[in-house]
Amino acid sequence: MRSVQPDPDRSHGTKLDVRMMPTATPESISEVMRNVLLSCNSILRFPEPTVQVTSLDGQAVVIELMFRVADFSTAAAAKSELFDLIYRHSKAAGLRLAPPPGTPMMSATQLQSDLAAVQQRTTPLRLLDSLPLFASLTEDEKVALAKTMRRRVYRKDDVLIEQGATLSSLMVIRTGVVAVTCREGEREIVSKLAPGDCFGEGGLLTGAAETGTIRALTFVVVHEIGQADLAKLMNDRPSMVEELGSILARRAESEKERAGPSTQIADARSVSRLVARMRHLFDVPHG
């Protein structure tokens, strides 16, 4: 994400009201919303965004999120990012959005039925479901890969990986917020990752070094996919290498566009190079 130098005279204050079902304490819901604001890349850090409980009844806890953006033209994009983050953080924390006022209350039986349907899939499976990188996997392949995933926990301010180091695992964020700080000379670019985001795919799939230092901004739980476990899956289905190569090329191009003007769109040759590197790294024969 391109760094923005805010103009205090043009910054624009705005707010969002969030209705959550009262299945947790107002303070715990507020803490989740604070993480939402912390992980948002589109809002200003100063003045500091705020979270306030504005009402509480048997149907909903209403939370007001107050924040500022660089100027009025960026407010819509910031709200769109916040809606996505509210959904992801709430889902990760086991919270549920409340229905609009006047909607009939859901019965306890309906609530239990909905929760049971979600809990039938393990946390690793739900994380794999959310990753475009593994959208082509069959259900059996997802189940097999999910069984190999390892849970890791980091405290606030822990450094998960330094810029320039290489990860041999894919890390999928289960809960919490991490900052990715990329230093290019005197220039520093900071972006945030939230539940459902992942990092390490470059190192895992191609042996590439991390482009930024990744640090925990909160208590963070990640689930790890190891290189050896993915290698078994690739050797069982070699065509998976081409699928992952295409997705990785598109992601790399998207990141280049966010970081600055792109000079060349990823083409078949760049995908071919990625596929060749993966075949060599994982010792996968041509399918």
LUMFI-179149 format. One line per 4 residues: number of its first residue (from 1); their letters; for each residue x, y, z of N, C-alpha, C. Coordinates in Angstrom, 2 decimals. Example, Ala and Ser with C-alpha at 12.3 -4.5 7.8 and 13.67 -1.06 7.14 Angstrom:
1) as) 13.19 -5.69 7.80 12.30 -4.50 7.80 13.20 -3.30 7.80  12.85 -2.25 7.08 13.67 -1.06 7.14 12.90 0.03 7.87
//
This chain:
1) mrsv) 0.85 -1.18 0.00 0.00 0.00 0.00 0.88 1.23 0.00  0.57 2.21 -0.88 1.34 3.43 -0.97 1.14 4.25 0.29  2.25 4.75 0.85 2.13 5.57 2.06 1.50 6.92 1.70  0.69 7.47 2.60 -0.02 8.72 2.36 0.41 9.74 3.41
5) qpdp) 0.74 10.93 2.96 1.04 12.02 3.89 -0.24 12.85 4.06  -0.95 12.69 5.16 -2.24 13.37 5.32 -2.08 14.87 5.47  -3.04 15.59 4.93 -3.12 17.04 5.07 -4.17 17.32 6.15  -3.76 17.81 7.33 -4.72 18.03 8.43 -5.90 18.90 8.03
9) drsh) -5.67 19.84 7.10 -6.75 20.74 6.71 -7.78 20.06 5.81  -7.40 18.92 5.18 -8.32 18.25 4.28 -8.89 16.97 4.88  -8.36 16.52 6.01 -8.82 15.26 6.59 -10.31 15.35 6.94  -10.95 14.20 6.83 -12.42 14.17 6.95 -12.81 13.17 8.03
13) gtkl) -13.61 13.63 9.00 -14.08 12.74 10.05 -15.38 12.05 9.65  -15.49 10.79 9.99 -16.72 10.04 9.67 -16.92 8.96 10.72  -18.06 8.26 10.62 -18.35 7.23 11.61 -19.15 6.10 10.98  -19.11 4.96 11.66 -19.93 3.80 11.31 -20.60 3.30 12.58
17) dvrm) -21.87 2.94 12.50 -22.56 2.27 13.60 -22.65 0.79 13.30  -22.23 -0.03 14.24 -22.21 -1.48 14.07 -23.13 -2.10 15.10  -24.06 -2.94 14.65 -24.99 -3.64 15.55 -24.54 -5.09 15.69  -24.16 -5.46 16.92 -23.73 -6.83 17.20 -24.73 -7.50 18.15
21) mpta) -24.94 -8.79 17.96 -25.80 -9.53 18.87 -25.15 -9.57 20.26  -25.94 -9.45 21.33 -25.38 -9.39 22.69 -24.98 -10.77 23.22  -24.11 -11.44 22.48 -23.63 -12.77 22.89 -22.29 -12.69 23.62  -21.76 -11.47 23.78 -20.51 -11.24 24.51 -20.64 -9.90 25.23
25) tpes) -19.73 -9.61 26.14 -19.80 -8.35 26.88 -19.52 -7.18 25.94  -20.12 -6.02 26.24 -19.84 -4.84 25.41 -18.35 -4.53 25.30  -17.60 -4.75 26.39 -16.16 -4.45 26.34 -15.42 -5.39 25.38  -15.79 -6.68 25.40 -15.11 -7.62 24.50 -15.46 -7.32 23.05
29) isev) -16.70 -6.91 22.79 -17.08 -6.52 21.44 -16.32 -5.25 21.03  -16.19 -4.30 21.97 -15.45 -3.07 21.69 -13.99 -3.37 21.35  -13.41 -4.35 22.05 -12.01 -4.71 21.78 -11.86 -5.25 20.36  -12.81 -6.04 19.92 -12.78 -6.54 18.53 -12.86 -5.37 17.55
33) mrnv) -13.73 -4.40 17.84 -13.87 -3.24 16.95 -12.61 -2.37 16.96  -11.90 -2.31 18.09 -10.63 -1.59 18.12 -9.62 -2.26 17.20  -9.64 -3.60 17.18 -8.75 -4.32 16.26 -9.14 -4.09 14.81  -10.45 -3.92 14.57 -10.92 -3.59 13.21 -10.27 -2.29 12.76
37) llsc) -10.35 -1.25 13.59 -9.77 0.04 13.24 -8.25 -0.04 13.11  -7.63 -0.82 13.99 -6.18 -0.96 13.95 -5.71 -1.60 12.65  -6.49 -2.52 12.11 -6.07 -3.25 10.91 -6.46 -2.56 9.61  -7.18 -1.44 9.70 -7.64 -0.76 8.49 -6.50 0.07 7.89
41) nsil) -6.23 -0.13 6.60 -5.16 0.59 5.92 -5.60 1.94 5.36  -6.91 2.22 5.36 -7.43 3.41 4.66 -7.70 4.60 5.56  -7.58 4.42 6.88 -7.90 5.53 7.79 -6.63 6.09 8.41  -6.74 7.31 8.93 -5.59 7.95 9.55 -5.37 7.42 10.96
45) rfpe) -4.11 7.33 11.33 -3.77 6.88 12.68 -3.93 8.01 13.70  -3.78 9.26 13.24 -3.90 10.42 14.12 -4.81 11.44 13.44  -5.78 12.00 14.18 -6.10 11.66 15.58 -6.59 10.22 15.69  -6.37 9.62 16.84 -6.63 8.20 17.03 -8.12 7.88 16.87
49) ptvq) -8.45 6.83 16.09 -9.85 6.41 15.96 -10.40 5.97 17.32  -11.71 6.06 17.48 -12.32 5.71 18.76 -13.48 4.73 18.58  -13.75 4.01 19.65 -14.85 3.04 19.70 -15.70 3.38 20.92  -17.01 3.46 20.71 -17.90 3.80 21.83 -19.19 3.00 21.74
53) vtsl) -19.59 2.40 22.88 -20.89 1.73 22.95 -21.96 2.82 23.10  -22.93 2.83 22.17 -23.96 3.89 22.22 -25.31 3.39 22.72  -25.56 2.07 22.64 -26.81 1.55 23.21 -26.70 0.04 23.39  -27.57 -0.48 24.24 -27.57 -1.91 24.55 -28.99 -2.33 24.91
57) dgqa) -29.46 -3.40 24.28 -30.74 -3.99 24.67 -30.69 -5.49 24.40  -31.82 -6.15 24.49 -31.83 -7.60 24.34 -31.52 -8.09 22.94  -31.58 -7.18 21.95 -31.34 -7.58 20.56 -29.97 -7.20 20.04  -29.37 -6.13 20.58 -28.12 -5.67 19.98 -27.30 -4.81 20.93
61) vvie) -25.98 -4.88 20.73 -25.03 -3.92 21.27 -24.65 -3.03 20.09  -24.90 -1.74 20.20 -24.59 -0.81 19.10 -23.28 -0.10 19.41  -22.33 -0.23 18.48 -20.99 0.32 18.65 -20.78 1.41 17.58  -20.27 2.54 18.01 -19.96 3.62 17.08 -18.45 3.68 16.85
65) lmfr) -18.05 3.57 15.57 -16.64 3.70 15.20 -16.43 5.09 14.62  -15.55 5.87 15.24 -15.22 7.21 14.76 -13.78 7.21 14.23  -13.58 7.78 13.05 -12.25 7.77 12.44 -12.16 8.91 11.44  -10.93 9.17 10.98 -10.70 10.20 9.98 -9.97 9.60 8.79
69) vadf) -10.25 10.15 7.61 -9.57 9.75 6.38 -8.84 10.97 5.82  -7.95 10.72 4.86 -7.10 11.79 4.35 -7.91 12.94 3.75  -8.97 12.61 3.02 -9.89 13.62 2.52 -11.22 12.95 2.19  -12.22 13.77 1.89 -13.58 13.25 1.70 -13.65 12.20 0.62
73) staa) -12.83 12.33 -0.43 -12.90 11.40 -1.57 -12.51 9.97 -1.20  -11.82 9.78 -0.08 -11.38 8.44 0.32 -12.32 7.79 1.34  -13.37 8.51 1.75 -14.25 8.00 2.81 -14.97 6.73 2.38  -15.46 6.69 1.13 -16.21 5.50 0.67 -15.32 4.27 0.65
77) aaks) -14.08 4.42 0.17 -13.15 3.28 0.13 -12.83 2.80 1.54  -12.67 3.74 2.47 -12.38 3.37 3.86 -13.54 2.60 4.47  -14.78 3.05 4.20 -15.94 2.34 4.74 -16.03 0.94 4.16  -15.74 0.79 2.88 -15.78 -0.54 2.25 -14.78 -1.48 2.91
81) elfd) -13.56 -0.97 3.16 -12.55 -1.79 3.82 -12.99 -2.13 5.24  -13.58 -1.17 5.94 -14.02 -1.42 7.31 -15.15 -2.46 7.36  -16.08 -2.41 6.42 -17.15 -3.42 6.39 -16.55 -4.82 6.27  -15.56 -4.96 5.38 -14.91 -6.26 5.20 -14.21 -6.69 6.48
85) liyr) -13.51 -5.76 7.14 -12.78 -6.09 8.36 -13.72 -6.39 9.52  -14.83 -5.67 9.62 -15.82 -5.96 10.67 -16.31 -7.40 10.52  -16.60 -7.80 9.30 -17.07 -9.17 9.06 -16.00 -10.18 9.47  -14.75 -9.96 9.02 -13.69 -10.94 9.27 -13.32 -11.03 10.75
89) hska) -13.15 -9.88 11.40 -12.79 -9.90 12.82 -13.92 -10.49 13.67  -15.16 -10.13 13.34 -16.30 -10.65 14.10 -16.41 -12.16 13.95  -16.25 -12.63 12.72 -16.31 -14.07 12.47 -15.21 -14.80 13.23  -13.99 -14.23 13.21 -12.86 -14.86 13.90 -13.09 -14.91 15.41
93) aglr) -13.78 -13.89 15.95 -14.02 -13.83 17.40 -15.29 -14.55 17.82  -16.01 -15.12 16.86 -17.25 -15.82 17.19 -18.41 -14.89 17.49  -18.34 -13.65 17.02 -19.42 -12.69 17.22 -20.36 -12.71 16.02  -21.60 -12.27 16.25 -22.60 -12.25 15.18 -23.19 -10.86 15.03
97) lapp) -23.34 -10.44 13.77 -24.00 -9.17 13.51 -25.47 -9.28 13.88  -26.01 -8.21 14.46 -27.43 -8.20 14.84 -28.28 -7.81 13.64  -29.51 -8.30 13.57 -30.42 -7.91 12.48 -30.85 -6.46 12.66  -31.41 -5.86 11.62 -31.89 -4.47 11.73 -32.98 -4.35 12.80
101) pgtp) -33.15 -3.16 13.35 -34.22 -2.95 14.35 -35.58 -3.35 13.80  -36.39 -4.00 14.63 -37.72 -4.42 14.21 -37.78 -5.81 13.65  -36.62 -6.43 13.38 -36.60 -7.80 12.88 -36.93 -8.76 14.01  -37.80 -9.76 13.78 -38.12 -10.73 14.83 -36.85 -11.40 15.36
105) mmsa) -36.79 -11.57 16.67 -35.62 -12.18 17.28 -35.49 -13.64 16.86  -34.25 -14.07 16.63 -33.98 -15.45 16.29 -34.13 -16.31 17.54  -34.78 -17.44 17.40 -34.98 -18.31 18.55 -33.68 -18.98 18.96  -33.63 -19.44 20.21 -32.44 -20.14 20.71 -32.16 -21.37 19.87
109) tqlq) -33.22 -22.05 19.41 -33.04 -23.24 18.57 -32.38 -22.89 17.25  -32.81 -21.78 16.64 -32.21 -21.35 15.38 -30.74 -20.97 15.57  -30.45 -20.26 16.67 -29.07 -19.89 16.96 -28.18 -21.11 17.11  -28.66 -22.09 17.88 -27.87 -23.31 18.10 -27.67 -24.07 16.81
113) sdla) -28.69 -24.08 15.94 -28.59 -24.77 14.66 -27.54 -24.11 13.77  -27.54 -22.76 13.74 -26.56 -22.03 12.93 -25.15 -22.26 13.44  -24.98 -22.21 14.77 -23.66 -22.41 15.35 -23.15 -23.83 15.09  -24.04 -24.80 15.17 -23.65 -26.19 14.93 -23.17 -26.38 13.50
117) avqq) -23.84 -25.71 12.55 -23.45 -25.83 11.14 -22.04 -25.28 10.91  -21.73 -24.16 11.59 -20.40 -23.57 11.46 -19.35 -24.46 12.11  -19.67 -25.00 13.28 -18.69 -25.77 14.04 -18.41 -27.14 13.44  -19.21 -27.57 12.47 -18.95 -28.85 11.82 -17.62 -28.83 11.06
121) rttp) -17.21 -27.64 10.60 -15.93 -27.51 9.93 -14.90 -26.99 10.93  -13.75 -27.64 10.99 -12.71 -27.23 11.92 -12.16 -25.85 11.52  -11.46 -25.22 12.46 -10.88 -23.91 12.18 -9.93 -23.95 10.98  -9.00 -24.92 10.88 -8.15 -24.98 9.68 -8.93 -25.10 8.38
125) lrll) -10.00 -25.88 8.39 -10.81 -26.01 7.17 -11.49 -24.69 6.81  -12.01 -24.00 7.81 -12.65 -22.71 7.53 -11.64 -21.70 6.98  -10.39 -21.75 7.47 -9.36 -20.86 6.96 -9.02 -21.19 5.51  -8.92 -22.48 5.20 -8.65 -22.88 3.81 -9.78 -22.46 2.89
129) dslp) -11.02 -22.54 3.39 -12.17 -22.12 2.59 -12.06 -20.66 2.17  -11.44 -19.84 3.02 -11.39 -18.40 2.78 -10.22 -17.97 1.90  -9.30 -18.88 1.56 -8.10 -18.52 0.82 -8.24 -18.77 -0.67  -8.21 -17.72 -1.51 -8.26 -17.92 -2.96 -7.13 -18.80 -3.46
133) lfas) -6.01 -18.79 -2.76 -4.85 -19.59 -3.16 -5.18 -21.07 -3.25  -6.14 -21.53 -2.44 -6.48 -22.95 -2.42 -7.92 -23.21 -2.88  -8.47 -22.28 -3.66 -9.85 -22.43 -4.13 -10.04 -23.64 -5.02  -8.97 -24.08 -5.70 -9.10 -25.21 -6.64 -9.03 -26.57 -5.95
137) lted) -8.72 -26.60 -4.66 -8.60 -27.89 -3.97 -9.96 -28.56 -3.85  -9.94 -29.87 -3.96 -11.16 -30.64 -3.70 -11.40 -30.69 -2.19  -12.58 -31.11 -1.80 -12.88 -31.21 -0.36 -11.92 -32.19 0.31  -11.64 -33.32 -0.32 -10.71 -34.31 0.26 -9.31 -33.72 0.42
141) ekva) -8.88 -32.94 -0.57 -7.55 -32.32 -0.49 -7.51 -31.28 0.63  -8.59 -30.52 0.78 -8.65 -29.54 1.87 -8.59 -30.24 3.24  -9.34 -31.31 3.37 -9.35 -32.05 4.64 -7.95 -32.57 4.95  -7.28 -33.13 3.95 -5.94 -33.68 4.15 -4.95 -32.57 4.55
145) lakt) -5.04 -31.42 3.87 -4.12 -30.32 4.18 -4.44 -29.71 5.54  -5.72 -29.59 5.87 -6.13 -29.01 7.15 -5.57 -29.81 8.32  -5.49 -31.12 8.17 -4.99 -31.97 9.25 -3.51 -31.73 9.55  -2.78 -31.15 8.59 -1.34 -30.90 8.79 -1.06 -29.52 9.37
149) mrrr) -2.06 -28.63 9.39 -1.83 -27.25 9.81 -1.55 -27.15 11.30  -0.58 -26.32 11.63 -0.16 -26.16 13.03 -0.53 -24.76 13.53  -0.98 -24.71 14.77 -1.38 -23.44 15.39 -0.19 -22.80 16.08  0.02 -21.51 15.82 1.10 -20.78 16.46 0.55 -19.50 17.09
153) vyrk) 1.13 -19.10 18.21 0.65 -17.94 18.96 1.78 -16.94 19.12  1.46 -15.65 18.93 2.45 -14.58 19.10 1.89 -13.50 20.02  2.76 -12.94 20.85 2.36 -11.84 21.73 2.50 -10.51 21.00  1.84 -9.49 21.53 1.96 -8.15 20.97 3.43 -7.73 20.91
157) ddvl) 3.83 -7.17 19.78 5.18 -6.68 19.49 6.17 -7.77 19.11  5.75 -9.04 19.12 6.63 -10.10 18.61 6.88 -9.89 17.12  8.12 -10.10 16.68 8.45 -10.05 15.26 8.31 -11.46 14.70  7.41 -11.62 13.73 7.15 -12.94 13.16 8.19 -13.29 12.12
161) ieqg) 8.65 -12.31 11.35 9.68 -12.53 10.34 10.29 -11.19 9.97  11.60 -11.15 9.75 12.28 -9.92 9.36 12.30 -9.78 7.84  12.31 -8.54 7.37 12.44 -8.29 5.94 13.73 -8.91 5.43  13.64 -9.61 4.30 14.80 -10.26 3.71 14.97 -11.71 4.09
165) atls) 14.31 -12.14 5.18 14.36 -13.56 5.57 13.35 -14.34 4.73  13.50 -15.65 4.72 12.62 -16.50 3.91 11.82 -17.45 4.79  10.52 -17.43 4.60 9.64 -18.37 5.30 9.43 -19.61 4.43  9.47 -20.76 5.05 9.19 -22.00 4.30 7.81 -22.52 4.64
169) slmv) 6.97 -21.64 5.19 5.60 -22.00 5.54 4.67 -20.86 5.15  3.41 -21.21 4.90 2.37 -20.22 4.70 1.69 -20.00 6.03  1.57 -18.74 6.45 0.93 -18.39 7.71 -0.42 -17.75 7.43  -1.49 -18.33 7.98 -2.84 -17.80 7.81 -3.29 -17.23 9.15
173) irtg) -3.67 -15.95 9.16 -4.04 -15.30 10.41 -5.43 -15.75 10.85  -5.50 -16.28 12.05 -6.77 -16.71 12.64 -7.42 -15.56 13.42  -6.64 -14.93 14.30 -7.12 -13.77 15.05 -5.98 -12.78 15.22  -6.33 -11.50 15.41 -5.33 -10.48 15.68 -4.98 -9.65 14.45
177) vvav) -4.00 -8.76 14.63 -3.56 -7.84 13.59 -2.04 -7.83 13.54  -1.48 -7.87 12.34 -0.03 -7.73 12.17 0.25 -6.56 11.23  1.43 -5.96 11.41 1.88 -4.88 10.53 3.00 -5.41 9.65  2.97 -5.04 8.38 4.04 -5.38 7.43 4.75 -4.08 7.08
181) tcre) 6.01 -3.96 7.49 6.78 -2.74 7.26 7.87 -3.01 6.25  7.75 -2.35 5.09 8.73 -2.51 4.00 9.60 -1.27 3.94  10.90 -1.44 4.08 11.83 -0.32 4.02 12.61 -0.36 2.71  12.52 0.75 1.97 13.26 0.90 0.72 14.07 2.18 0.82
185) gere) 15.34 2.06 1.26 16.13 3.24 1.52 15.55 4.00 2.70  15.23 5.28 2.49 14.62 6.06 3.56 13.10 5.99 3.52  12.55 5.33 2.53 11.10 5.21 2.40 10.60 4.02 3.21  9.48 4.21 3.91 8.89 3.14 4.71 7.41 3.01 4.37
189) ivsk) 7.00 1.81 4.00 5.61 1.55 3.65 5.06 0.54 4.66  3.95 0.89 5.30 3.35 0.03 6.31 1.94 -0.36 5.88  1.63 -1.64 5.94 0.28 -2.11 5.70 -0.09 -3.08 6.81  -1.37 -3.38 6.94 -1.86 -4.25 8.02 -2.51 -5.50 7.43
193) lapg) -2.39 -6.59 8.16 -3.05 -7.84 7.80 -3.99 -8.24 8.93  -5.14 -8.82 8.58 -6.20 -9.14 9.53 -6.60 -10.61 9.40  -7.54 -11.08 10.22 -7.97 -12.48 10.12 -8.39 -12.86 8.70  -7.90 -14.01 8.24 -8.18 -14.47 6.88 -7.08 -14.12 5.90
197) dcfg) -6.22 -13.13 6.24 -5.07 -12.81 5.39 -3.96 -13.83 5.64  -3.04 -13.90 4.68 -1.92 -14.83 4.84 -0.63 -14.16 4.40  0.48 -14.72 4.81 1.80 -14.25 4.37 2.74 -15.46 4.33  3.84 -15.29 3.62 4.82 -16.37 3.49 4.67 -17.19 2.24
201) eggl) 3.65 -16.87 1.39 3.43 -17.70 0.20 4.59 -17.62 -0.78  5.26 -16.45 -0.82 6.40 -16.32 -1.72 7.53 -17.26 -1.32  7.84 -17.29 -0.03 8.89 -18.19 0.44 8.50 -19.64 0.33  7.25 -19.95 0.68 6.77 -21.32 0.63 6.80 -21.87 -0.79
205) ltga) 6.29 -21.08 -1.75 6.09 -21.60 -3.10 7.27 -21.40 -4.03  8.07 -20.34 -3.80 9.17 -20.06 -4.74 10.51 -19.84 -4.07  10.57 -19.82 -2.73 11.82 -19.57 -2.04 12.19 -18.10 -1.97  11.24 -17.20 -2.27 11.52 -15.76 -2.26 11.57 -15.23 -0.83
209) aetg) 12.35 -14.16 -0.64 12.47 -13.53 0.67 11.26 -12.63 0.94  10.99 -12.41 2.22 9.89 -11.52 2.60 10.25 -10.07 2.26  9.27 -9.35 1.73 9.50 -7.96 1.31 9.34 -6.96 2.45  8.94 -7.43 3.61 8.78 -6.53 4.75 8.91 -7.27 6.06
213) tira) 9.15 -6.53 7.14 9.18 -7.10 8.48 7.75 -7.20 9.00  7.40 -8.35 9.55 6.03 -8.59 10.01 6.04 -8.67 11.54  5.24 -7.79 12.16 5.22 -7.68 13.62 3.79 -7.73 14.13  3.58 -8.40 15.26 2.26 -8.50 15.85 1.89 -7.19 16.53
217) ltfv) 0.73 -6.63 16.17 0.23 -5.42 16.81 -0.70 -5.75 17.98  -1.17 -6.99 18.02 -2.02 -7.49 19.10 -1.60 -8.92 19.39  -2.27 -9.56 20.29 -2.13 -11.02 20.44 -2.60 -11.65 19.12  -1.79 -12.53 18.55 -2.07 -13.07 17.22 -2.01 -14.60 17.24
221) vvhe) -2.99 -15.21 16.59 -2.98 -16.65 16.38 -2.94 -16.91 14.88  -1.99 -17.73 14.45 -1.91 -18.10 13.03 -1.93 -19.62 12.91  -2.32 -20.09 11.73 -2.23 -21.51 11.41 -1.25 -21.67 10.26  -0.33 -22.60 10.42 0.82 -22.74 9.52 0.67 -23.95 8.60
225) igqa) 0.97 -23.72 7.31 1.03 -24.80 6.33 2.49 -24.99 5.94  3.05 -26.15 6.23 4.46 -26.42 5.98 4.75 -26.84 4.55  6.00 -26.62 4.13 6.40 -26.94 2.76 6.29 -28.43 2.47  6.70 -29.27 3.41 6.66 -30.71 3.18 5.23 -31.21 3.01
229) dlak) 4.30 -30.62 3.76 2.90 -31.05 3.67 2.28 -30.63 2.33  2.64 -29.43 1.86 2.13 -28.98 0.57 2.77 -29.76 -0.57  4.05 -30.14 -0.39 4.75 -30.90 -1.43 4.06 -32.23 -1.71  3.58 -32.89 -0.67 2.88 -34.16 -0.86 1.63 -33.96 -1.71
233) lmnd) 0.91 -32.88 -1.43 -0.31 -32.58 -2.18 0.03 -32.29 -3.64  1.10 -31.54 -3.88 1.49 -31.20 -5.24 1.93 -32.43 -6.03  2.63 -33.33 -5.38 3.08 -34.54 -6.07 1.91 -35.48 -6.38  0.88 -35.45 -5.53 -0.30 -36.25 -5.81 -1.10 -35.68 -6.98
237) rpsm) -1.04 -34.34 -7.14 -1.76 -33.70 -8.25 -0.86 -32.61 -8.84  0.03 -32.95 -9.78 0.99 -31.99 -10.34 0.35 -30.76 -10.99  -0.88 -30.88 -11.49 -1.53 -29.73 -12.13 -1.74 -28.58 -11.15  -1.67 -28.88 -9.86 -1.85 -27.85 -8.83 -0.75 -26.78 -8.93
241) veel) 0.41 -27.15 -9.46 1.52 -26.20 -9.58 1.13 -25.06 -10.51  0.53 -25.38 -11.68 0.10 -24.33 -12.61 -0.98 -23.45 -11.99  -1.89 -24.07 -11.26 -2.98 -23.31 -10.63 -2.41 -22.30 -9.63  -1.50 -22.76 -8.77 -0.91 -21.87 -7.77 -0.03 -20.81 -8.43
245) gsil) 0.67 -21.18 -9.50 1.52 -20.22 -10.21 0.71 -19.07 -10.77  -0.44 -19.36 -11.36 -1.29 -18.31 -11.93 -1.82 -17.38 -10.83  -2.26 -17.97 -9.72 -2.80 -17.16 -8.62 -1.70 -16.29 -8.01  -0.51 -16.87 -7.83 0.60 -16.12 -7.24 1.02 -14.97 -8.14
249) arra) 1.02 -15.16 -9.44 1.38 -14.10 -10.38 0.37 -12.95 -10.32  -0.91 -13.29 -10.23 -1.94 -12.25 -10.14 -1.81 -11.46 -8.84  -1.51 -12.17 -7.74 -1.35 -11.49 -6.46 -0.15 -10.57 -6.48  0.96 -11.02 -7.09 2.17 -10.20 -7.15 1.92 -8.94 -7.96
253) esek) 1.18 -9.07 -9.05 0.87 -7.90 -9.87 -0.03 -6.93 -9.12  -1.00 -7.46 -8.38 -1.89 -6.61 -7.60 -1.12 -5.84 -6.54  -0.16 -6.50 -5.90 0.64 -5.83 -4.87 1.52 -4.74 -5.47  2.05 -4.98 -6.69 2.86 -3.97 -7.37 2.02 -2.73 -7.67
257) erag) 0.78 -2.94 -8.08 -0.09 -1.82 -8.40 -0.43 -1.00 -7.16  -0.61 -1.69 -6.00 -0.91 -0.98 -4.77 0.30 -0.19 -4.28  1.51 -0.75 -4.51 2.73 -0.11 -4.02 3.16 1.08 -4.88  2.76 1.08 -6.14 3.15 2.16 -7.03 2.83 1.81 -8.46
261) pstq) 3.12 2.72 -9.40 2.82 2.48 -10.81 3.49 1.20 -11.30  2.74 0.40 -12.02 3.25 -0.86 -12.55 3.72 -0.66 -13.98  4.87 -1.21 -14.31 5.41 -1.03 -15.64 5.09 -2.19 -16.57  4.72 -3.31 -16.02 4.45 -4.47 -16.86 3.45 -5.39 -16.17
265) iada) 2.41 -5.76 -16.88 1.41 -6.67 -16.35 1.94 -8.09 -16.44  1.66 -8.89 -15.39 2.12 -10.29 -15.39 1.58 -11.00 -16.61  2.43 -11.72 -17.31 2.02 -12.44 -18.50 2.35 -13.91 -18.36  2.16 -14.68 -19.45 2.37 -16.12 -19.38 3.81 -16.47 -19.04
269) rsvs) 4.77 -15.60 -19.48 6.16 -15.91 -19.18 6.45 -15.81 -17.69  5.88 -14.80 -17.02 6.12 -14.68 -15.58 5.49 -15.85 -14.85  4.30 -16.29 -15.29 3.66 -17.46 -14.69 4.53 -18.69 -14.93  5.07 -18.80 -16.14 5.93 -19.95 -16.45 7.15 -19.99 -15.56
273) rlva) 7.73 -18.81 -15.30 8.91 -18.78 -14.41 8.54 -19.22 -13.00  7.38 -18.76 -12.51 6.93 -19.16 -11.18 6.70 -20.67 -11.12  6.05 -21.20 -12.15 5.77 -22.63 -12.19 7.07 -23.43 -12.21  8.05 -22.96 -12.99 9.33 -23.67 -13.07 10.03 -23.66 -11.71
277) rmrh) 9.97 -22.53 -11.01 10.61 -22.45 -9.69 9.92 -23.39 -8.71  8.60 -23.45 -8.77 7.87 -24.33 -7.86 8.15 -25.79 -8.15  8.20 -26.15 -9.44 8.50 -27.55 -9.79 9.88 -27.94 -9.26  10.84 -27.02 -9.37 12.18 -27.31 -8.90 12.21 -27.40 -7.36
281) lfdv) 11.56 -26.44 -6.70 11.58 -26.39 -5.25 10.89 -27.60 -4.62  9.76 -28.02 -5.22 8.99 -29.12 -4.65 9.27 -30.47 -5.34  10.19 -30.44 -6.33 10.53 -31.67 -7.06 9.28 -32.34 -7.62  8.47 -31.53 -8.31 7.21 -32.01 -8.88 7.39 -32.29 -10.37
285) phg) 7.06 -33.48 -10.85 7.18 -33.78 -12.28 6.09 -33.06 -13.07  6.28 -32.96 -14.38 5.25 -32.39 -15.23 4.05 -33.30 -15.24  2.82 -32.68 -15.09 1.59 -33.45 -15.04 1.16 -33.92 -16.42
//
